[in-house]
């Protein structure tokens, strides 16, 4: 729950801000522990919370990178956090970016941790970003954590850019091909069908299939167009339900052909975040709990929490990995080598780099394959339509020649 408060500090200065807490009593206790005298406090309604993120479209990709990169540089230069945020807010040209930075600055000035302030914009700063900042605050290595975040986000942005660039031409081809197909089935084929109806002869199988597809499309055109959008909306709604979310995440871990790639992405994220947290001086148990919260898959997140329980009971990380059976033996073996040699963080970094290279190779291969596949599919569909139309016409021409 989010609460908006007005309070006075020890100097009598008025402070406004928000705080996350389970209930109002916990919120008041937290504010009092900061040495603040509460003037007023009230829960922020869901409507108010939504208004904060209505304008987040387009910022999700660039603002976390800007914030992490510039803020880490300023902190490394010895600039206090509040002053660093003030400098960044003054430098921002966009009104939306400036508004968000001013909000973060005001919250930090009021004594709210930066990680807590970031939660007001969940559509911009995801859980991984917030957890990482929180870990940096607890360990006193916020500048290092932010540098890692900037590097990781920039790599992701570069990968997305490559994928978008590689898929632009195939996407255009698919749109144009689909438009041509709709034109043929919606206008050309119905006119030709009238000619076929006057012919007293059997039509080829491909032509009968085409006629059936045309009738179906013309009769249920709007349903065919709206169905994908409705399914997408339904999927987004169902995915938020915990039971369906768990089922979906389990399915992702077992889809043939996609399973290995998906696990590679998760392992890359797990190893890199865990290595960064351990390098920042955060204990193994706390690091595993923090990493579990950054995982995009519920099943893997729960497996990491089980690993944390095993580590708390005295088991090594490598042994805990083997017991969960989520991670491939290679990852557990590398962790074992790191534990034996006293360089676990370095081994985890190597694991992350290995899987990141594999992920990039698969993405490159996939994007290179998409273009010819789409061209072949669209060519085959359009060729089927043309052949289905022309075959009966050729037959009719033969009959006319014989007469």
C-alpha positions as CSV (number, residue, x, y, z in Angstrom):
1,X,0.0,0.0,0.0
2,X,1.1,3.5,-0.8
3,X,0.6,6.4,1.7
4,X,1.0,10.1,1.1
5,X,2.2,12.1,4.1
6,X,3.1,15.6,5.3
7,X,5.5,15.7,8.2
8,X,8.0,18.0,10.0
9,X,11.6,17.2,10.5
10,X,13.7,18.1,13.6
11,X,14.4,21.6,12.2
12,X,10.6,22.2,11.7
13,X,10.8,22.0,7.9
14,X,7.7,20.7,6.2
15,X,8.2,17.5,4.2
16,X,5.8,15.9,1.7
17,X,6.3,12.5,0.3
18,X,5.0,8.9,-0.1
19,X,5.9,5.7,1.6
20,X,5.2,2.0,1.0
21,X,3.8,0.0,3.9
22,X,1.5,-2.9,4.7
23,X,-0.9,-0.6,6.6
24,X,-1.1,2.9,8.0
25,X,0.3,1.9,11.4
26,X,3.5,0.5,9.8
27,X,3.8,3.6,7.7
28,X,3.5,5.9,10.8
29,X,6.1,3.7,12.7
30,X,8.5,4.0,9.8
31,X,8.2,7.8,9.6
32,X,8.7,8.1,13.3
33,X,11.8,6.0,13.1
34,X,13.2,8.6,10.6
35,X,12.7,11.3,13.2
36,X,9.7,12.9,11.5
37,X,6.6,14.4,13.2
38,X,3.5,13.4,11.2
39,X,1.1,16.1,10.4
40,X,-1.1,14.1,8.0
41,X,-1.1,10.8,6.3
42,X,-3.5,9.1,3.9
43,X,-3.5,6.1,1.6
44,X,-3.0,6.9,-2.1
45,X,-5.9,5.7,-4.1
46,X,-5.4,3.3,-7.0
47,X,-6.6,6.0,-9.3
48,X,-3.9,8.4,-8.2
49,X,-1.3,5.6,-8.5
50,X,-2.4,4.9,-12.1
51,X,-2.1,8.6,-13.0
52,X,1.6,8.4,-12.2
53,X,2.2,5.8,-14.8
54,X,-0.2,6.8,-17.6
55,X,2.6,8.7,-19.3
56,X,5.3,6.0,-19.0
57,X,5.0,4.9,-22.6
58,X,8.3,5.4,-24.3
59,X,10.2,6.1,-21.1
60,X,10.7,2.5,-20.0
61,X,13.5,1.9,-22.5
62,X,15.5,5.2,-22.1
63,X,15.0,6.6,-18.6
64,X,16.4,3.7,-16.5
65,X,19.5,3.8,-18.7
66,X,19.9,7.6,-18.3
67,X,19.2,7.4,-14.6
68,X,21.6,4.5,-13.8
69,X,24.5,5.8,-16.0
70,X,24.4,9.4,-15.0
71,X,23.6,8.8,-11.3
72,X,26.5,6.2,-11.0
73,X,28.9,8.7,-12.5
74,X,27.9,11.5,-10.1
75,X,27.9,9.2,-7.1
76,X,31.4,7.9,-8.0
77,X,32.5,11.6,-8.2
78,X,31.5,12.0,-4.6
79,X,28.2,13.9,-5.2
80,X,25.5,13.2,-2.6
81,X,22.4,11.4,-3.8
82,X,20.0,14.3,-3.4
83,X,22.3,16.7,-5.1
84,X,23.0,14.2,-7.9
85,X,19.2,13.8,-8.5
86,X,18.8,17.6,-8.5
87,X,21.6,18.0,-11.1
88,X,19.9,15.3,-13.3
89,X,16.5,16.9,-12.9
90,X,17.8,20.3,-14.1
91,X,19.5,18.6,-17.1
92,X,16.5,16.8,-18.3
93,X,14.9,18.4,-21.4
94,X,11.7,16.4,-21.5
95,X,8.9,17.4,-19.2
96,X,8.0,13.8,-18.3
97,X,11.6,12.9,-17.4
98,X,12.0,16.1,-15.4
99,X,8.7,15.4,-13.5
100,X,9.9,11.9,-12.5
101,X,13.4,13.1,-11.5
102,X,11.8,15.9,-9.4
103,X,9.6,13.4,-7.7
104,X,12.5,11.1,-6.9
105,X,14.5,14.1,-5.6
106,X,11.7,15.2,-3.3
107,X,11.2,11.7,-1.9
108,X,14.9,11.3,-1.2
109,X,15.0,14.8,0.4
110,X,12.1,13.6,2.7
111,X,14.1,10.6,3.8
112,X,12.6,8.0,1.5
113,X,15.1,5.5,0.1
114,X,15.6,5.8,-3.7
115,X,14.5,2.2,-4.2
116,X,11.2,2.9,-2.4
117,X,10.6,6.1,-4.5
118,X,11.2,4.1,-7.7
119,X,8.3,1.9,-6.9
120,X,5.9,4.7,-7.7
121,X,6.7,4.1,-11.4
122,X,6.4,0.3,-11.8
123,X,5.8,0.7,-15.6
124,X,9.2,2.3,-16.0
125,X,11.5,0.8,-13.3
126,X,11.0,-3.0,-13.1
127,X,11.5,-5.2,-10.1
128,X,15.1,-6.0,-11.1
129,X,16.0,-2.3,-11.2
130,X,14.4,-1.6,-7.9
131,X,15.9,-4.7,-6.1
132,X,19.3,-3.8,-7.4
133,X,19.1,-0.2,-6.2
134,X,17.8,-1.5,-2.8
135,X,20.8,-3.9,-2.6
136,X,23.2,-1.1,-3.5
137,X,21.7,1.1,-0.7
138,X,22.0,-1.7,1.9
139,X,25.6,-2.6,0.8
140,X,26.8,1.0,0.3
141,X,27.7,0.2,-3.3
142,X,24.9,2.0,-5.1
143,X,27.3,3.5,-7.7
144,X,28.6,0.1,-8.6
145,X,25.2,-1.4,-8.8
146,X,23.9,1.4,-11.0
147,X,26.9,1.0,-13.3
148,X,26.0,-2.7,-13.7
149,X,22.4,-1.8,-14.4
150,X,23.4,0.7,-17.0
151,X,25.7,-1.8,-18.7
152,X,23.0,-4.5,-18.7
153,X,20.2,-2.2,-19.9
154,X,22.4,-0.9,-22.7
155,X,23.2,-4.5,-23.8
156,X,19.5,-5.3,-23.8
157,X,18.7,-2.1,-25.8
158,X,21.4,-3.0,-28.3
159,X,20.0,-6.5,-28.7
160,X,16.5,-5.2,-29.1
161,X,17.7,-2.8,-31.7
162,X,19.4,-5.6,-33.7
163,X,16.2,-7.7,-33.6
164,X,14.0,-4.8,-34.7
165,X,16.3,-3.9,-37.5
166,X,16.5,-7.5,-38.7
167,X,12.7,-8.0,-38.5
168,X,11.7,-4.7,-40.1
169,X,11.9,-5.9,-43.7
170,X,10.2,-9.3,-43.0
171,X,7.4,-7.4,-41.1
172,X,6.9,-5.1,-44.1
173,X,6.8,-8.1,-46.4
174,X,4.3,-9.9,-44.1
175,X,2.0,-6.8,-44.0
176,X,2.1,-6.3,-47.8
177,X,1.6,-10.0,-48.5
178,X,-1.3,-10.2,-46.1
179,X,-2.9,-7.1,-47.7
180,X,-2.5,-8.7,-51.2
181,X,-4.0,-11.9,-49.9
182,X,-7.0,-10.1,-48.4
183,X,-7.5,-8.2,-51.6
184,X,-7.4,-11.4,-53.7
185,X,-9.8,-13.3,-51.4
186,X,-12.1,-10.4,-50.8
187,X,-12.5,-9.0,-54.3
188,X,-10.8,-11.0,-57.0
189,X,-11.8,-14.5,-56.0
190,X,-15.6,-13.7,-55.5
191,X,-15.7,-12.4,-59.1
192,X,-14.0,-15.4,-60.5
193,X,-16.3,-17.7,-58.4
194,X,-19.3,-16.4,-60.3
195,X,-17.6,-17.6,-63.5
196,X,-17.0,-21.0,-62.0
197,X,-20.6,-21.3,-60.9
198,X,-21.7,-21.1,-64.6
199,X,-19.4,-23.9,-65.5
200,X,-21.0,-27.4,-65.4
201,X,-17.8,-29.2,-64.5
202,X,-16.0,-30.5,-61.5
203,X,-13.5,-28.0,-59.9
204,X,-10.0,-29.0,-58.7
205,X,-9.6,-29.6,-55.0
206,X,-7.4,-26.5,-54.5
207,X,-10.2,-24.4,-56.1
208,X,-12.9,-25.9,-53.8
209,X,-10.7,-25.2,-50.8
210,X,-10.1,-21.6,-51.9
211,X,-13.9,-21.1,-52.5
212,X,-14.5,-22.4,-48.9
213,X,-11.9,-20.1,-47.5
214,X,-13.4,-17.1,-49.4
215,X,-16.9,-17.8,-48.2
216,X,-15.7,-18.2,-44.6
217,X,-13.8,-15.0,-44.7
218,X,-16.5,-12.9,-46.3
219,X,-19.1,-14.3,-43.8
220,X,-17.0,-13.9,-40.7
221,X,-14.6,-11.1,-41.7
222,X,-15.0,-8.9,-38.6
223,X,-14.7,-11.9,-36.3
224,X,-11.5,-13.0,-38.0
225,X,-10.0,-9.5,-37.7
226,X,-11.1,-9.0,-34.0
227,X,-10.2,-12.5,-32.7
228,X,-6.4,-12.0,-32.4
229,X,-6.9,-8.7,-30.5
230,X,-9.5,-10.3,-28.2
231,X,-7.2,-13.2,-27.5
232,X,-4.3,-10.9,-26.8
233,X,-6.3,-8.9,-24.3
234,X,-7.6,-12.1,-22.7
235,X,-4.1,-13.5,-22.5
236,X,-2.8,-10.3,-20.7
237,X,-5.7,-10.5,-18.2
238,X,-5.3,-14.2,-17.5
239,X,-1.5,-13.9,-17.2
240,X,-2.0,-11.7,-14.1
241,X,-3.9,-14.5,-12.3
242,X,-1.4,-16.4,-10.1
243,X,-2.6,-19.8,-11.1
244,X,-2.5,-19.1,-14.8
245,X,0.7,-17.3,-14.4
246,X,2.3,-20.3,-12.8
247,X,0.9,-22.6,-15.5
248,X,2.2,-20.3,-18.3
249,X,5.7,-20.1,-16.7
250,X,5.8,-23.8,-16.4
251,X,4.8,-24.2,-20.0
252,X,7.6,-21.8,-21.1
253,X,10.1,-24.1,-19.3
254,X,8.9,-27.1,-21.3
255,X,8.2,-25.9,-24.8
256,X,10.3,-28.0,-27.2
257,X,12.8,-25.9,-29.2
258,X,12.2,-22.8,-27.0
259,X,13.0,-24.4,-23.6
260,X,16.8,-24.2,-23.9
261,X,16.8,-20.7,-25.1
262,X,14.5,-19.5,-22.4
263,X,16.6,-21.2,-19.7
264,X,19.7,-19.6,-21.1
265,X,18.2,-16.1,-20.7
266,X,17.1,-16.9,-17.1
267,X,20.5,-18.3,-16.2
268,X,22.3,-15.3,-17.7
269,X,20.2,-12.9,-15.6
270,X,20.6,-15.1,-12.5
271,X,24.4,-15.4,-12.7
272,X,25.1,-11.8,-13.6
273,X,22.8,-10.3,-10.8
274,X,24.1,-12.7,-8.2
275,X,27.7,-12.1,-9.1
276,X,27.1,-8.3,-8.9
277,X,25.4,-8.5,-5.5
278,X,28.1,-10.8,-4.1
279,X,30.8,-8.4,-5.4
280,X,29.0,-5.6,-3.6
281,X,29.5,-7.4,-0.3
282,X,26.0,-8.7,0.2
283,X,25.8,-12.1,2.0
284,X,24.9,-15.1,-0.1
285,X,21.5,-15.7,1.6
286,X,20.4,-12.1,1.1
287,X,21.7,-12.1,-2.5
288,X,19.7,-15.2,-3.4
289,X,16.5,-13.7,-1.9
290,X,17.1,-10.5,-3.9
291,X,17.8,-12.4,-7.1
292,X,14.6,-14.5,-6.7
293,X,12.6,-11.3,-6.8
294,X,14.2,-10.3,-10.1
295,X,13.4,-13.5,-11.9
296,X,10.6,-13.2,-14.6
297,X,9.6,-16.8,-14.1
298,X,7.7,-17.8,-10.9
299,X,8.9,-21.4,-11.0
300,X,12.6,-20.3,-11.2
301,X,12.0,-17.7,-8.5
302,X,10.6,-20.3,-6.1
303,X,13.5,-22.6,-6.9
304,X,16.0,-19.9,-6.0
305,X,14.2,-19.3,-2.7
306,X,14.5,-23.0,-2.0
307,X,18.2,-22.7,-2.8
308,X,18.4,-19.8,-0.2
309,X,16.8,-22.1,2.4
310,X,19.3,-24.8,1.7
311,X,22.2,-22.3,1.9
312,X,20.8,-21.1,5.2
313,X,20.9,-24.7,6.5
314,X,24.6,-24.9,5.6
315,X,24.6,-26.3,2.0
316,X,26.9,-24.9,-0.6
317,X,25.4,-22.9,-3.5
318,X,26.6,-25.6,-6.0
319,X,24.9,-28.4,-4.1
320,X,21.7,-26.3,-3.7
321,X,21.7,-25.8,-7.5
322,X,21.9,-29.5,-8.1
323,X,19.1,-30.2,-5.7
324,X,16.7,-27.8,-7.4
325,X,17.3,-29.3,-10.8
326,X,16.5,-26.1,-12.6
327,X,20.0,-25.2,-13.6
328,X,22.1,-27.4,-16.0
329,X,25.0,-29.3,-14.4
330,X,27.5,-26.9,-16.1
331,X,26.3,-24.0,-13.9
332,X,26.6,-26.1,-10.7
333,X,30.0,-27.3,-11.7
334,X,31.3,-23.7,-12.4
335,X,29.8,-22.6,-9.0
336,X,31.7,-25.5,-7.3
337,X,34.9,-24.5,-9.0
338,X,34.4,-20.9,-7.7
339,X,33.6,-22.1,-4.2
340,X,36.7,-24.2,-4.1
341,X,39.0,-21.5,-5.6
342,X,37.5,-18.7,-3.6
343,X,36.4,-16.8,-6.7
344,X,32.7,-17.6,-6.9
345,X,31.8,-14.1,-8.2
346,X,34.3,-14.5,-11.1
347,X,32.9,-17.9,-12.0
348,X,29.3,-16.6,-12.0
349,X,30.4,-13.8,-14.3
350,X,32.0,-16.3,-16.7
351,X,28.7,-18.3,-16.6
352,X,26.8,-15.2,-17.4
353,X,29.1,-14.2,-20.3
354,X,28.9,-17.7,-21.7
355,X,25.1,-17.9,-21.7
356,X,24.9,-14.3,-23.0
357,X,27.0,-15.2,-26.0
358,X,24.9,-18.2,-26.7
359,X,21.7,-16.2,-26.4
360,X,23.0,-13.6,-28.9
361,X,24.1,-16.3,-31.3
362,X,20.6,-17.8,-31.3
363,X,18.9,-14.4,-31.7
364,X,21.2,-13.7,-34.7
365,X,20.4,-17.1,-36.2
366,X,16.7,-16.6,-35.7
367,X,16.5,-13.2,-37.1
368,X,18.5,-14.3,-40.2
369,X,16.1,-17.2,-40.7
370,X,12.9,-15.2,-40.3
371,X,13.2,-13.2,-43.5
372,X,13.4,-16.1,-46.0
373,X,10.8,-18.1,-44.1
374,X,8.2,-15.3,-44.3
375,X,9.0,-14.7,-48.0
376,X,8.6,-18.4,-48.7
377,X,5.3,-18.7,-46.8
378,X,3.8,-15.6,-48.3
379,X,4.9,-16.7,-51.8
380,X,3.4,-20.2,-51.2
381,X,0.1,-18.8,-50.1
382,X,-0.3,-16.3,-52.9
383,X,0.9,-19.0,-55.4
384,X,-1.9,-21.3,-54.0
385,X,-4.5,-18.6,-54.6
386,X,-3.3,-17.9,-58.2
387,X,-3.1,-21.6,-59.1
388,X,-6.5,-22.3,-57.7
389,X,-8.0,-19.5,-59.8
390,X,-6.0,-20.3,-63.0
391,X,-6.5,-24.1,-63.1
392,X,-10.3,-24.0,-63.8
393,X,-9.8,-21.2,-66.3
394,X,-7.3,-23.3,-68.2
395,X,-9.8,-26.2,-68.2
396,X,-12.5,-23.9,-69.5
397,X,-10.2,-22.6,-72.2
398,X,-9.5,-26.2,-73.3
399,X,-13.2,-26.9,-73.6
400,X,-13.8,-23.8,-75.6
401,X,-11.0,-24.7,-78.0
402,X,-12.4,-28.2,-78.5
403,X,-15.8,-26.7,-79.4
